Amino acid sequence: MEVRELTTIPEMLEQFSTIQFLYPNMTIERYEAFLKDMIPKSYKQAAVFEDNVCVGLTGFWFGTKLWTGKYIEIDNFIVHPDHRQKGIGTIISDYIDNKAKELECTCIVLDAFTGNFPAHKFYYNLGYVPRGFHFIKTIDENGFS
């Protein structure tokens, strides 16, 4: 298996079918529009390939906040359903860990929906712990993917 860092819209669009495992109603046009907004704001993806087929990926952002200093935020951690329990999630996580160290980050942050218990277990096993609540106030429910 090989990990590749995706930094361009064409590279990311090639992996659209993987994104659809998490967002089945996402259109490629909407995905591309989001990427055009996100990439200039430090968005990248780490993707795992097996025989040149994407079997998992995560988006990530690099930034600085007052409470953390430099940090990486994981965004949309996806492993192809046919390839789960093969260590792909750990490969992605290790890549992000190394990227955070390379960028001299103090931490890695992520959101996991409250009812997504398998994700909670996965993240706990990787050393993540809840630090607080991520509150949202919905302005336009139709805008969600």
N, C-alpha and C positions, 0 to 999 in steps of 0.2 A: 504494500500500500504506500501511496505517496501523498504528501500534503503539499498543496499549492496555495499561495496567497494570491487571491484575485483582487485586482485593483481597478479594472476597467469595466465599463458597462458591457461591452461585447463578451468578455469572460464570464461575467455574472449572468447575463442573459442565456448563455449556453447551459446554465445549471437551473433554469427556470422550473423544470420538472421536479427537481428536489424541493424547491420552495413550495410547490403545490401540495406536498405531503402535509405541510403545516397550514397552508392557506389555499384550500382547493378551489375557492371562488375567485382567487386573484387572477386578473388578466395580465398578459405580458405587457400590454400598453401601460397599465397602472404600475406594474413593477418597474418598468423602465423609467416612468415619470418619477417614482420615488427615488430610484438610484441616481437620477440626474440631480436631485436635491441633496441626497445623502453623501455622495462621494466627495464633493468639495468640502464637506464637514468632517473629514477624516474616516469615513466609513470604508471598510474593507471586508473581505471574506476569507476564511480559512476553509479549504475544501479538501476532503480525503477522496482519492481516486483509487479504484481497484480495476486493473485492466482498462485504464483510461475512461472508466465510468465513475461519475460522482456518486459516492455512497453515503456521504455526510458532509455537512457544512455548518458553519456559524458565521454570522456577521459580527463585526466588532468595531468599536470606536475607541479612539485614544483622546483623552482630554485631561483637563485639570479642574478640580473643584476645591473650594476652600476647605472642606472637611477632610479631603483625602490627599490633596496635592495631585500628582499625576496618577491616572488610573486608566484601566481598560474596562469597557462595558461590553459584555457579551449580548448579542441581539439575535434571537431566533436560532436556537441550537436544534439542528435537524439531522436525524440519521434515517436513511432509507429503511422502511419497515422490514424488508427482506434481509437486511444486514445488521439488525440489532443483536445485541449480546455477542458481538464479535470484537469488542474493544475499540470500535471506531470513535465512540464518544470520548474515551480516555485519550485516544490519539489527538483528537481535536483539543481537548482540555490541556494536554501537555504542550501543544503548540502555543496556545494562548498564554499558558504559564511562562513559557520561554520568551514570548514576545513581550510580556509585561516586565520581565527581568531585563531584557535588552533595552527597553524604553525607560528603565528605572522607575517603574510604577510602584506605588505603595500598596495597591490592591487591585483586584478584579471584582467587578460588580455585575449583577444580572438580576432580572426579574423572572419569577416563575409563578404562574397563576396559582391561586390558593388551593384549587382542587386538583392540581396536577401532582398527585402523590408520587408516581414513579419518578418524575423529575426531581422532586424534593429528595428522595432517597439517593438518586444518582449524585446530586450536588453535595449532599451531606457526606457521601462516601469519598468525594474528591476534596473534602476539607472546607467546603463553603458552609457558612452559618448565617442565619437570618440576623440582620442588624437593626431592622426597623420595618416599617410598612411603606409600600409604595402606593400613595393615595392618588386617585384620579378623579377629576370632575369632568363628566362627559358634556361636551358642547354640541357635538354633531355625531350621533350614533351611526349614521349612514357612512361616516368617514372611516370606520373601522374595517379592517380586512377580514 
